[in-house]
Amino acid sequence: MSKSPVKAQARRTASLALAATAATAALTLALVTSASATAGAGAPQEGRAAAAAPSVSGSPEGAFSRITVFYGAYIDAVYDGDGTRAKQLRAAYLSAPLQRELAKWEETNHADGVLRAQNVPLEWKVAYVDSGMGRTNATVTLTWSGTDTTRLHVQADLKTRKILSITG
């Protein structure tokens, strides 16, 4: 019994359509899988290390930690317009001679002596420099906008952990 040419052609067309559909589905699955693997919820790609999450640490015994904590809290207080809290932080973290020196500087310059500015920085960073002769030294970088920064040298007493000087 021979097959009719019309039926054979129909089967061939159906087979080709089925094969094309299967190929399209396989390509779609491959593209979706690839896209989700490269753009998936911050997951690191194979062979690449994940970026470290930000962290902050310190010690109540360390003078450098005290500088870092002071600047973070002080900038927050000034940014929030909390003058009372800013004064409390100065009293707790700054030596009495430095507080007097800053009062004079502020009267002369009409600016905040801790920040050496009239406004509040957008970002801050404290970097350890060194310690010696009973003191620890740090550089405080205040970022105002884009690349506009101010660098301050801050020194604290290792024994009392009070900030002794702010220059820059």
Salt bridges, closest charged atoms under 4 A:
GLU106 OE2 - ARG90 NH2 2.37
ASP112 OD1 - ARG90 NH2 3.38
